[in-house]
Amino acid sequence: MAKKIKTKADEYKDVFIKLHKLQRLKGCDNLILLLTRYIRGKADYMANYINLVAERTGVCPTGYITTTNRDIMKPVVKEIVTIETGIEPLDKDIDKGWEAFIDDYRNHNIKY
């Protein structure tokens, strides 16, 4: 059987899942905590990274968020991908990644 080629949507789903696991397992319930754990080891630009994501998404860095909130997480992941790759992802790919993540979440397919 041929190995499935990972799509952009699959990559974005992985980001949603990683952030969700950080919240669920590590108690990261705001943007600062989530991104500090997510970009671990890149401390030299951590504050700028967090501020940029917060500014571009309108998400308060210290406000409570949940990783199953589509209105918060889709813009956050879009900005993470943009910062990490230098290329703004297509909304349709972010949407597909979100839907795949939320389907796995609802069907208890995320391994903790």
N, C-alpha and C positions, 0 to 999 in steps of 0.2 A: 504494500500500500504506500502511495506517495505521501511524503511529508507535506503538510499544509503550509503554504506560504503565509507568513504573518502580514496582515494588512495594516494600514495606518489606524484603522478603527480598532484592531486588536491591540496595537501598541497603546492607544489612548485608554482602552478598557483596562489595561494593566496598570496605568497610572491611577485611574479611579480606584481600582482594587487596592493598590499599595497605600493610598491615602486613607481608604476605609479601614484597612487593617491597622494602620497607625492610630487611628482614632479608637477603634475597638479594643486593641491590645495594649496600647500605650497611653490611652486617655488624652490624646491630642485633640482638644475640642475647640481650638481657635487657629487662625491662620499662622500666627507665630509658632505655636507648638508643632503644627502639622509640617510647615515648611522647614523648620529647624531640623526635624527628624528626617524629612524627605531629602534635603540637600546636605545631609551629614557629611562632614569631611571637607566641605567647601566654605569654611568659616570666613575666609578673607572677603567674600562678597555676600555673605548671608543677609546682612541688614539691608543692603541694596536690593537683593532679590525679593525679600519679603515686602519691602516698601513698594517696589515696582508692581508686584502682583496685586497688592492692596489698592494702589492708586488706579491701576488699569481696570480693576474689577469693581471697585467701590465697596469691597468687603473690609470691614473694620478688622485690623490685625488682632485685636484683643477680644472681639465679640465672639460669643458662642456660635459655633456652626456644627451642622451635622453633615456627614459625607453622603447622606441619602437625599439631600436637598438639591434638586436639579438646578434651581435658579442660582445657587451659590457655586456648586461644583463644576458645572460646565464652563463658566467663564474662568474659574480658577485653573482648571486643567488646560484650557486653551492658552492661557498666559504662561503656564509652566512650559508647555510644549514650545511656544514661541520663544521664550527665553532660552530654553535648552538647545533648540535647533536653529534659531535665527529665522525661522520661516513660520508664518502664521498658518495654522492648520485649517483645513476646510471645515466649515460648520457641519456639513453632512457627515464627515468622518468623526467629529466630536460627538454628534448625535448618535451615530451607530455605536460608538464606544460606550456612551452612556447607557443606551438601551441594552447592550450586551451585559454591562456591569449590573444594571438594576434587575435584569432577568435572572442572572446568577444569584444576586442577593435575595430576591423574592423566592427563588426555588432552593435556597440553602445550598448552593453549589460553591460557595467560597470557603476554602479550607483555612482555618485559623490556627 
